[in-house]
Amino acid sequence: MKISIAMATYNGAQYIQEQLQSFIDQTRQPDELIITDDCSTDQTESIVREFAKTAPFTVEFHRNEKNLGYCGNFNAALMKTTGDLVFLSDQDDVWFPEKIEHMIDVAERNPQALVVMNDAALTDGELNEVGLTKVGQIRSAGFPMKAFVMGCCCGIRRALLDFCMPIPRGIEAHDNWIVDFAEALNGKVVEDRVLQYYRRHETNESQFIVNRTTKVTRWQAQIHSLLQSVKSLKILFDGNSRHRESDWIARQQVRVDGIQQAISAAPEKYHERICEMLETAENNAKTYKLRVGVREKWILPRIFATLGLLFRGGYRDTQGLKAVLRDLMG
């Protein structure tokens, strides 16, 4: 089994050396490391090129001509990989020596798995453990395991990449796009074993509550969700709400188009489940367009239209009460 690592970098000089060294220390080293850099202005490139001179495996460094953003940068890296199992890597984590070897074993024991995921120990910026793990935090907060979509913990089979890539431009998160397909195809396997450090610091992209370095309870998760809802409502009512609505509708259409493209490229055995995934995406896009239309109505027609949509199950896949209140307010 050929193993690739796809790493996306951007101004990662402060931490990247430790992560690169952890690849060297693997009991089963990768066959190739593909790094795409999103126009860094620090010493990231020089560190990688120096590392490549003595690495016992192939190291490719590609600098993007223009900034592609987080998702676009990972898309670029993934498109250049050739492995049968491709691991995603952030630039600031550290893998345990047995990670690749153990996750190969997990993949081999689960031939139906399209994505295999390991747990990660949360640390501070200096890699000091805080006694918490990502999977542990998800369970403590009362979230389903579907909430575990952390790209840096993923190993992805080539079979999945062959039909879900490239990631359509306009998709916000590369890991959500990939893991959503694995979930839809019943091909996501989570290994509870902790096989890496997940470094938390002020420049991390993800601010998901379960990434905190203090234990999260169900009560805290509910309060956080409520506060986020209030914040979102304030944002929705400002002068840019119409632009955001149009942008969201456009992103939903990108998702629909991307899933349609995946169906045409996927093996027939996956068609039924991907079609169900497509139907959900189309229904979400249709419902949101209806909701935007509801908000344009006068107050009484708007109330009746909102309640009608509610009773027909139109808010089933939304954020519930927040969505209903948003539409009632117009």
C-alpha positions as CSV (number, residue, x, y, z in Angstrom):
1,M,0.0,0.0,0.0
2,K,1.5,3.3,-1.1
3,I,1.2,6.0,1.5
4,S,1.0,9.8,0.8
5,I,0.9,12.7,3.2
6,A,-0.8,15.9,1.9
7,M,0.2,19.0,3.8
8,A,-1.0,22.5,3.3
9,T,1.3,25.3,4.6
10,Y,1.0,29.0,5.2
11,N,3.5,30.9,7.3
12,G,4.2,27.8,9.3
13,A,7.9,28.3,10.1
14,Q,7.3,28.4,13.9
15,Y,6.0,24.9,14.2
16,I,6.5,22.9,11.0
17,Q,10.0,21.5,11.8
18,E,8.5,19.4,14.6
19,Q,5.8,18.0,12.4
20,L,8.3,17.1,9.6
21,Q,10.5,15.3,12.2
22,S,7.5,13.3,13.3
23,F,7.2,12.0,9.8
24,I,10.8,10.8,9.9
25,D,10.1,9.1,13.3
26,Q,7.2,7.0,11.9
27,T,7.6,3.2,12.3
28,R,6.2,3.1,8.8
29,Q,7.3,6.1,6.9
30,P,5.3,7.6,4.1
31,D,6.3,7.0,0.5
32,E,5.7,10.6,-0.5
33,L,5.1,14.0,1.2
34,I,3.3,16.5,-0.9
35,I,3.4,20.1,0.4
36,T,1.5,23.0,-1.2
37,D,2.3,26.4,0.2
38,D,-0.2,29.3,0.0
39,C,2.3,32.2,-0.6
40,S,4.0,32.2,2.7
41,T,6.1,35.2,3.6
42,D,8.2,33.5,6.4
43,Q,10.9,30.7,6.2
44,T,8.4,27.9,5.6
45,E,9.8,27.1,2.1
46,S,13.4,27.1,3.1
47,I,12.7,24.8,6.1
48,V,10.9,22.3,3.8
49,R,13.5,22.4,1.1
50,E,16.3,21.8,3.6
51,F,14.3,18.9,5.1
52,A,13.8,17.4,1.6
53,K,17.6,17.1,1.1
54,T,17.9,14.3,3.7
55,A,14.4,12.9,4.0
56,P,14.2,9.1,3.3
57,F,11.1,9.5,1.2
58,T,10.0,11.7,-1.7
59,V,9.3,15.3,-0.7
60,E,7.6,17.7,-3.2
61,F,7.2,21.4,-2.4
62,H,4.8,23.4,-4.6
63,R,4.3,27.1,-4.1
64,N,0.9,28.4,-5.2
65,E,1.0,31.2,-7.8
66,K,-1.7,33.0,-5.8
67,N,-3.4,32.6,-2.4
68,L,-6.0,29.8,-2.7
69,G,-7.2,29.9,0.9
70,Y,-7.3,27.0,3.4
71,C,-9.6,24.7,1.4
72,G,-8.1,25.5,-2.0
73,N,-4.6,24.9,-0.7
74,F,-5.5,21.4,0.6
75,N,-7.2,20.7,-2.7
76,A,-4.0,21.5,-4.5
77,A,-2.0,19.2,-2.3
78,L,-4.5,16.3,-2.5
79,M,-4.6,16.5,-6.3
80,K,-0.8,15.9,-6.5
81,T,-0.8,12.8,-4.3
82,T,-0.5,9.3,-5.8
83,G,-0.9,7.1,-2.7
84,D,-3.5,4.4,-2.0
85,L,-4.0,5.9,1.4
86,V,-3.6,9.6,1.8
87,F,-3.1,11.3,5.2
88,L,-3.9,15.0,5.7
89,S,-1.5,17.0,7.8
90,D,-1.7,20.4,9.3
91,Q,1.6,22.3,9.7
92,D,1.6,22.6,13.4
93,D,0.7,19.2,14.9
94,V,3.0,16.3,15.8
95,W,2.3,12.7,15.0
96,F,3.1,9.8,17.3
97,P,5.6,7.3,15.8
98,E,3.0,4.6,15.3
99,K,0.3,6.7,13.6
100,I,0.8,5.6,10.0
101,E,1.5,1.9,10.8
102,H,-1.5,1.7,13.1
103,M,-3.9,3.4,10.7
104,I,-2.8,1.2,7.8
105,D,-3.9,-1.7,10.0
106,V,-7.2,0.0,10.8
107,A,-7.8,0.5,7.0
108,E,-6.9,-3.1,6.2
109,R,-9.2,-4.5,8.9
110,N,-12.0,-2.3,7.5
111,P,-12.0,-2.7,3.8
112,Q,-15.3,-0.8,3.4
113,A,-13.7,2.3,5.0
114,L,-13.2,5.2,2.8
115,V,-11.9,7.5,5.6
116,V,-10.2,6.3,8.7
117,M,-9.8,8.7,11.6
118,N,-7.7,8.6,14.8
119,D,-8.2,10.5,18.0
120,A,-5.9,13.4,18.9
121,A,-4.6,14.8,22.3
122,L,-5.3,18.5,22.7
123,T,-2.3,20.5,23.8
124,D,-1.3,24.2,24.3
125,G,1.0,26.0,21.9
126,E,4.0,24.4,23.4
127,L,2.7,20.8,23.1
128,N,1.9,20.5,26.8
129,E,-0.9,18.0,27.1
130,V,-4.1,19.2,28.9
131,G,-5.5,15.7,29.6
132,L,-8.2,15.9,26.9
133,T,-8.8,14.5,23.4
134,K,-10.8,15.5,20.5
135,V,-13.1,12.5,20.5
136,G,-13.4,12.8,24.3
137,Q,-14.5,16.4,24.0
138,I,-17.1,15.6,21.3
139,R,-18.6,12.9,23.6
140,S,-18.5,15.1,26.7
141,A,-20.3,17.9,24.8
142,G,-23.0,15.4,23.8
143,F,-22.4,15.7,20.1
144,P,-22.7,12.7,17.7
145,M,-19.6,11.2,16.2
146,K,-20.8,12.8,12.9
147,A,-19.3,16.0,14.4
148,F,-15.8,14.5,14.1
149,V,-14.6,15.7,10.8
150,M,-11.0,16.9,11.7
151,G,-9.0,16.7,8.5
152,C,-5.6,16.3,10.3
153,C,-6.8,13.0,11.8
154,C,-7.9,11.6,8.4
155,G,-6.5,8.9,6.2
156,I,-8.4,8.8,2.9
157,R,-8.6,5.9,0.4
158,R,-7.7,6.7,-3.2
159,A,-11.1,5.1,-4.1
160,L,-12.8,8.1,-2.5
161,L,-10.5,10.7,-3.9
162,D,-11.0,9.4,-7.4
163,F,-14.6,10.6,-7.5
164,C,-14.9,13.4,-4.9
165,M,-11.9,15.4,-6.2
166,P,-11.2,18.1,-7.1
167,I,-13.1,19.9,-4.3
168,P,-15.4,22.5,-6.1
169,R,-14.3,26.1,-5.8
170,G,-16.7,27.7,-3.3
171,I,-16.7,24.8,-0.8
172,E,-15.5,26.2,2.6
173,A,-13.9,23.2,4.2
174,H,-11.9,20.4,2.5
175,D,-12.4,18.0,5.4
176,N,-16.2,18.5,5.6
177,W,-16.5,17.8,1.8
178,I,-14.5,14.6,2.0
179,V,-15.8,13.2,5.3
180,D,-19.4,14.0,4.2
181,F,-19.0,11.6,1.4
182,A,-17.6,8.9,3.7
183,E,-20.5,9.4,6.1
184,A,-23.1,9.2,3.3
185,L,-21.5,5.9,2.0
186,N,-21.2,4.4,5.5
187,G,-17.4,4.5,5.0
188,K,-16.1,6.5,8.0
189,V,-14.3,4.5,10.7
190,V,-13.1,6.2,13.9
191,E,-10.2,4.7,15.8
192,D,-10.3,5.8,19.5
193,R,-6.6,5.5,19.9
194,V,-4.8,8.8,20.3
195,L,-2.1,9.0,17.6
196,Q,-1.1,12.7,17.5
197,Y,-1.0,16.0,19.3
198,Y,-3.4,18.7,18.2
199,R,-1.7,22.0,19.0
200,R,-4.1,24.8,20.0
201,H,-2.8,28.4,19.7
202,E,-4.1,31.8,18.7
203,T,-3.6,31.3,14.9
204,N,-5.6,28.0,14.7
205,E,-8.3,28.2,11.9
206,S,-10.9,26.1,13.8
207,Q,-12.8,27.7,16.7
208,F,-15.2,24.7,17.3
209,I,-16.0,24.5,21.0
210,V,-14.7,20.9,21.4
211,N,-11.2,22.2,20.4
212,R,-10.9,24.0,23.7
213,T,-8.2,23.0,26.1
214,T,-10.6,22.9,29.0
215,K,-13.3,20.2,29.3
216,V,-16.5,20.9,27.6
217,T,-19.8,19.8,29.1
218,R,-23.2,19.4,27.5
219,W,-24.4,22.4,29.4
220,Q,-21.5,24.5,28.1
221,A,-22.1,23.3,24.6
222,Q,-25.7,24.3,24.7
223,I,-24.9,27.8,26.1
224,H,-22.2,28.2,23.4
225,S,-24.8,27.2,20.8
226,L,-27.3,29.8,22.1
227,L,-24.7,32.5,22.2
228,Q,-23.6,31.7,18.7
229,S,-27.3,31.9,17.6
230,V,-27.7,35.3,19.1
231,K,-24.5,36.4,17.4
232,S,-25.6,35.0,14.1
233,L,-29.0,36.8,14.4
234,K,-27.3,40.1,15.0
235,I,-25.2,39.6,11.9
236,L,-28.1,38.6,9.8
237,F,-30.0,41.8,10.7
238,D,-27.2,44.1,9.6
239,G,-27.0,45.8,6.3
240,N,-25.1,43.0,4.6
241,S,-27.7,40.2,5.2
242,R,-29.0,40.2,1.6
243,H,-25.4,39.7,0.3
244,R,-24.8,36.8,2.7
245,E,-28.1,35.2,1.7
246,S,-27.1,35.3,-1.9
247,D,-23.7,34.0,-1.1
248,W,-25.1,31.1,0.9
249,I,-27.5,30.1,-1.9
250,A,-24.6,30.2,-4.4
251,R,-22.5,27.9,-2.1
252,Q,-25.4,25.5,-1.8
253,Q,-25.6,25.3,-5.6
254,V,-21.8,24.7,-5.7
255,R,-22.4,21.8,-3.4
256,V,-25.2,20.4,-5.5
257,D,-23.1,20.7,-8.7
258,G,-20.2,19.0,-7.0
259,I,-22.2,16.1,-5.8
260,Q,-23.7,15.6,-9.3
261,Q,-20.1,15.5,-10.7
262,A,-19.1,12.9,-8.1
263,I,-22.0,10.7,-9.1
264,S,-20.8,10.7,-12.7
265,A,-17.3,9.7,-11.6
266,A,-18.2,7.2,-8.8
267,P,-18.5,3.4,-9.1
268,E,-22.1,2.3,-9.6
269,K,-22.2,0.6,-6.1
270,Y,-22.1,4.1,-4.6
271,H,-24.7,5.8,-6.8
272,E,-27.7,5.2,-4.6
273,R,-26.3,6.7,-1.5
274,I,-24.7,9.6,-3.3
275,C,-28.0,10.3,-4.9
276,E,-29.6,10.5,-1.5
277,M,-26.8,12.9,-0.5
278,L,-27.7,15.0,-3.6
279,E,-31.4,15.0,-2.8
280,T,-30.7,16.3,0.7
281,A,-28.4,19.1,-0.8
282,E,-31.1,20.0,-3.4
283,N,-33.8,20.1,-0.7
284,N,-31.7,22.3,1.5
285,A,-31.0,24.7,-1.4
286,K,-34.7,24.8,-2.3
287,T,-35.8,25.4,1.3
288,Y,-33.4,28.2,1.8
289,K,-34.6,29.9,-1.4
290,L,-38.2,29.6,-0.1
291,R,-37.1,31.1,3.2
292,V,-35.6,34.1,1.5
293,G,-38.9,34.6,-0.3
294,V,-40.8,34.4,2.9
295,R,-38.7,37.2,4.4
296,E,-39.8,39.5,1.6
297,K,-43.5,39.3,2.5
298,W,-45.4,41.8,4.7
299,I,-45.7,40.9,8.4
300,L,-49.0,38.9,8.4
301,P,-48.3,36.9,5.2
302,R,-44.7,36.4,6.5
303,I,-46.0,34.9,9.8
304,F,-48.4,32.5,8.0
305,A,-45.8,31.5,5.4
306,T,-43.2,30.9,8.2
307,L,-45.6,28.8,10.2
308,G,-46.6,26.9,7.1
309,L,-43.0,26.1,6.3
310,L,-42.4,25.0,9.9
311,F,-45.4,22.6,9.9
312,R,-44.3,21.1,6.6
313,G,-40.9,20.3,8.1
314,G,-39.0,23.0,6.2
315,Y,-36.8,23.8,9.2
316,R,-35.8,20.2,9.9
317,D,-32.3,20.6,8.5
318,T,-31.8,24.1,9.7
319,Q,-30.7,25.6,13.0
320,G,-34.2,25.3,14.4
321,L,-35.6,28.2,16.5
322,K,-32.9,30.6,15.2
323,A,-34.0,30.0,11.6
324,V,-37.7,30.4,12.5
325,L,-37.1,33.7,14.3
326,R,-34.9,35.0,11.5
327,D,-37.7,34.4,9.0
328,L,-40.4,35.9,11.2
329,M,-38.4,39.1,11.6
330,G,-38.0,39.4,7.8
